[in-house]
Amino acid sequence: DSVSDLAFSVAICARSAGTMLLRFLLVLLAPLLPNAWAKGAGSSNATAARRESVLRLRSGANGTMAPNLNGEYKLSQTPHGNGTQRKFPAQYRDYPGGVHYFDIYSPIIKTLYSQVFWQGLDPVPIPEDIVRRFDGKGMAVVGFEIDQVRRTPQGDVPVPISVTYNHHFESTMVGKHATMENIKFTGPDDPRLKRLDKGHHGHGLPSHKEHWLARDLGTATSGLPTTQDFGGANGGECRKSFHGYAPGFAQVIDSPTQIQITPMQIDTWNRDEMNISYPTQFFPGPLPRSSLAPAGATYSGLLECPVTTRIQKVVEGAFVPQSTGTCERKVASAADCLAAAKLLLANAQANVSTSAGTDEGYPAGCSLLAVQTSRSGVHVHFSSGSKTAMACGSGSVLLRGLAAAYVTLAVLLDTTADVATITITGPSANWFGVGFNAQAMADAPWAVIVDGSGNVTERKMADQNPGRQLATSVTVVSSSVHSGLRTVVLTRPLMGATPEHYTFDPKAARLNVINAIGNTPTLSYHKAKGPSSVLLLPVSTGKHVAGACICAGVPAPFGQAKGTLQYTPTAQAEDVGSGTVNFNNDCQPQPRSDMLAMKNPTCDVRTYSGGQIACHHMWSLLDADQEIPWADKPLEYHLSWCTL
């Protein structure tokens, strides 16, 4: 089969704006379906509703005589086996005892060239005829077929895989004793996210914000399963891959009602040179510089999911802020210095200015100084250094830092007056708060909570628990509301009132914090939360004040570096991608694997050049200086499932 043929078979994984067709094939545990079932339920318009399903049954009492959705399947002989092809009928209509089938169309999928579509789609109802027929009974699924199609007045038109490539797909069918629930994660330390992301089909979760999850509502009286997963590690070849069981084996579900599909697709359609339907010849579109596809390749280099310049690698420990002494390992260049500053100031809303030279009024290497006349100003200087260069942070009496996440936090430490000024901004109608010297509630931090009326309390937090209220140590200088946001300004001594109150350390260049917002005026379960950090920089109060140094960290051994990939969208309106994903590749040492010994670039975030970690929902796989082309020509289609 041709590459483009294979693409169409991947219907359940499409991610342009179209439809995925799924055909499920089934045998009956209860009496056979009546002939009247073959009349079907008709076809709904693809644009009439986001959720839709279509029944296309041509089954008589003895099963369907219709050919396969994707033609005959080629099955290889099992080594040392006997009669593989006879045990797995290449045509489902030849299944012993007969099979029946129904088709399901996914919600519409819409993409532009270079965009990834990887998202859990809304559940689709199974046709009412099927639901009624198997209410209180078991449905035995012996196979399924998939396609990706555009739905037209003339009928379904398959979309070639060279137009939109299916990377992989997952689907879950539920019965009336279960439901598909869209759960919202509260942040990166949500225990549900950590558990699900680690064990989710080997691919991880498509989103760290929300996820469709099957939840049992009770036990079926039949004792049969209430949910079943259907999928395949095959991607682009899934249309011509056989998704069936040997006679006598099936996936059984009680009282089926819905199916939810999660496809991962990559839009590779060159709108100027390629047909959207068969027959078509592949022509590559624009590619990023990191693509490894050779000239004249019959596939798109986008399929490699290359790391492009829209993606920034953030390596833990690569750059370390320091407010005393000198750097043991210095940042190598002015370019690296600026890159390090932008990385460490990513959540500080900083207005950065730069300079370079050998001025003795700066520390050697890379340093950052808060501009006294600007609340957000930060000056970045790179110096090749001299013997009389200043020590990191020397002469500073004021330190300032800002972090904007779910709440905005500004900290000003005055070492002369022994006063910490804390300014926190959050939603005016609901509670919000900040925990200091922590990256999770389990760190039991001292926290400041502001409720919907502006009342301020202090707490000692606990793991997944609000903890207990502490004695008041802060003075509320002001509390104001503007445009739906409340800003409170607080002061307190640098030293904590008790060991349970945090003590600010002027020598610490970075202050880790957690922040959260609620759904209610008073403290309750958070709507959203997450970790952040504040870079505390010396304020330029005079010429004898040195900035905080940015030092190079000690490199981790190959394969042990930790970090993230951060997607930064361009100014183009159509570039709607966003998000940060953890680098979680884990290469095993010999004798389990040779990858570490060979220093395979996939094993380390610092050398990682592409793969699934660099492919997430709506990320464009072009470089930052390349516009997404054909922005006025989105691809729309559906994935279709046929169940037998």
Summary of the structure (lengths in Angstrom):
residues: 644
radius of gyration: 29.4
end to end distance: 23.3
largest distance: 94.0
contacts: 2251
relative contact order: 0.18
helix: 10%
strand: 37%
